[in-house]
Amino acid sequence: MSTQPPLVAILSGAGISTDSGIPDYRGPNGLWRRDPEAEKLVTYEFYMGDPDIRRRSWQMRRKNRTLAAQPNDAHRAVAELEKAGVPVRVITQNVDGLHQLAGMPDRKVLELHGTARKFVCTQCHARGPMEDALARVEAGEDDPACLVCGGILKSATVMFGERLDPVVLGEAVAITKNCQVFFAVGSSLQVQPAAGLAGLAADNGARLVIVNAEATPYDDQAAELVREPIGTALPRLLGELVP
């Protein structure tokens, strides 16, 4: 009689993508520590109210390495676990789309903070590939407007001052409550409500494994703390779960 493999939930933060060349935000060399002004570029109130902020934001997106980044060994390990038949759900704080590029089915990835790979109109909610908007910036439009209604375009990410999509968050909570193993990978576990999922998992009986270079507020609830580099640690940990 075969036993059902455990439902594995993986909460991924910026630390899982640093090996792909995407800097984190809150680490010792993170963007917010190096340039506090940069936070304004991704704050909804400033973005909507100041055309200069929007122009600077578009230039930041144009220079951003996120869209050119490729998945690393950690992303691939998650996709391989899913391919091996283990029920896996990814809850990510990242906007880089690297889990899907590594092979995770889109429907099994919950993007809490949206995606940098699309743009959205703040007025009519039309969406499209970020490359299309960036091509317009490259062609000389410093603040491209929506081609449907003329509204302000932004990245389809959740900016500071915007709330998370309640449907996505609700799905994340349901998965967290029902999983048997919960990995928190490369996340400082300081930004709510995402951080609280680690505690929720532990409270509901899941084995909590925290893989992060620095201490987190949920370390005392973890069954296992792993401080070694994510690119080597996660493939090893997930490999142990393959039936």
Buried (B, 14 or more C-beta within 10 A) or exposed (E): EEEEBBBBBBBBBBBBBBBBEBBBBBBEEBBBEEEEEBEBBBBBEBBBEBEEBBBBBBEBBEEBEBBEBEBBBBBBBBBBBBEBEBBBBBBBBBBBBBBBBBBBEEEBBBBBBBBBBBBBBBBEEBEBEBEEBBEBBEEEEEBBBBBEEEBBBBBBBBBEEBEBBEEBBEBBBEBBBEBBBBBBBBBBBEBEEBBBBBBBBBEEEBBBBBBBBEEBEBBEBBEEBBEEBBBEBBBEBBEEBEE
